[in-house]
Structure formats: structure tokens, C-alpha cells
Amino acid sequence: MNNAPILVTGAHRSGTTWVGRMLSAAPRAAYLSEPLNVIHRPGVFHAPVKYWYLHLGKHNEAEYLPAFHALLNYQYDLLAEIKSLRSRKDLLRLGRDWATFAQGKLFKPTPVIKDPFALFSIPWFIQQLNCQVVVTVRHPAGFASSLKRLNWSFDFQNLLNQPSLMQAYLEADRAAMEAVQPNDLIGQAALLWKLIYRFVQTTRSGFPNLNIVRHEDLSRNPLVEYEKLYRALNLEFTETAKNTILNSSASENPTRLSKNKTHSVKLDSKSAVQNWKKILTAEEIARIRQITEAASEFYTDEDWK
């Protein structure tokens, strides 16, 4: 097995949790969740994170590279985690994470880092941490409908306040980010999707080994598509992995997750693909398409029907 770390990234609400969990079903693979989440667990990742979609590079790697080396070597900061405990849920997380890291120290499994917020740092993860990268893509209307249903907004100051990110990739979009309104969930979602997947399109020209997977393809034919992904990542596609994937995507599962189970990976994946048509209005769909279409080579006219 190739023991190079695997980074699973993409927009949040694009299936990164599902993909990360399913890849972690491989033998000798360990799931590590969102070190670049602003509210990550301090025992898991030892550096503070100020912004969603933090951009990593030469300008700040001195602060973050040691923390990632510790993460990839399964060094758990038990004292920092104990100091941060505020609830029974935090205590249960400590037990779960400590067990993962203890097994990691002992067996040295392949780290599978699931982190949508690493998206704009893909080149850094490849060059500095030798990561294999999986990028999940979800239909723009599916992404926007998920944010609308959960009433999740996005503050573009997280991007605007990062000079390195703006200068490298997003300066041309400054006015659009500054103009979007705080209560305009559809406008926020469409613009964020455009910025993220335009970046993915341009980045893959310099890094042709990116594994780009559409959420819809995985959902409609999970065993076939996950087997391809396992093969690309040199992971062993065992019966246990197959059963985990089938269990997560079976038709007996709900077609829509409840709002208090936003990170569950048990869903009737095939039926859920079209949920956006029930959540969004025709006007919202048209607006999302107008904002995102010029930046997308991942979806055709047929995918909007």
C-alpha cells in the first residue's frame, strides 16, 4: 500500500465527509477530520486557524508545517484537549480521537485527511506534505440547496482578509465578494462555488494527478466509482470496504439527512442526487446557473434538467 497521506477536499457540503469515511474503510487507513476547521479540536491539530478556507504557503508555513507533521505522525496533544473540554460531547470526542492517534502511532496507517477548508491550499499539501489529493465536486444547485436548507451563510471576509489568497487567485472577484449581501444565501453559495471550482480547474493543469470526483457519479454508482478511486490511490478494495460503501448508500437509508445529522454518511445516495429540485425555486436555479456556468466544466446542460 502507498502510505502517502491522502487529502480529501472540495467545497463544504460537497461530500468530503462521505468520501473520507469511505476511503478510511480501506485496511490500514485512518480518518483525520478537518484540522483547518476554525473550531478544530486542539488535541488533534496544534495550530490556531483564524479563517475558513485558510490559504497555506511560504508566508505562513512556519506556523502550520510543524502542526501538520505532528498530525501525520499521530502526535495527540492530550493536555491541550483536556484543557479545552466543555461538555460530555467533547469528552467523547477526546476518547475517539485519542484512540485513533494511539492506533496510528502503533500501526502507521495511511492518513486520510478530510478537510474542505484545505481547498485553496492544494498545491501546498502536494509540495510540502506529499499528499495525494481527492477533490469532490457537487452540482452548483445541489451545493446551494444544501446551504439553503441548513440556513448556512458564508462570510467572504474569510477570503478578503487573506492577502496571499486574494493576490494569488481571487483579486478579480473582490468587488463581487464585497457586494454580496449577508442574507443572500443563494448568491453567497453560487459565488463561493464559482471561486472554488474555477480554482480547481486552473490548479489541475499544474497538478495533473489530482483525483477529481463528482458527488453525483459516486452517488449513482458507488461501488464502481469508489473502486476506481481506491485503485487510483493504491488502496486495497476489500469486502469490508465494499460493504461499508453499500451500507452508506443503500436505498433503505433516508433520502435527506435531518438537520442535526449534517455529517452522517448514511443516505439513499441515488435518490438524494435530485433533492435540489425540490428545495430551490426555478428563479434560484436560474440564478445559480448564471453565476456559476462560466466557471464550470464539470456539468453539462443535461445536468441541469
VENHU-V517672 format. One record per helix or strand of 2 or more residues. SS is the DSSP state (a for helix, b for strand). FROM is the first residue (numbers start at 0). LEN is the number of residues. Records with the same first field share a line. If there is no record, write none. Layout:
BEGIN
SS->FROM-LEN  FROM-LEN
END
This chain:
BEGIN
b->5-5  28-5  109-5  131-6  210-4
a->15-8  60-12  77-7  87-20  115-14  139-11  156-4  162-17  184-22  214-6  221-11  238-11  268-4  275-4  281-14  300-4
END
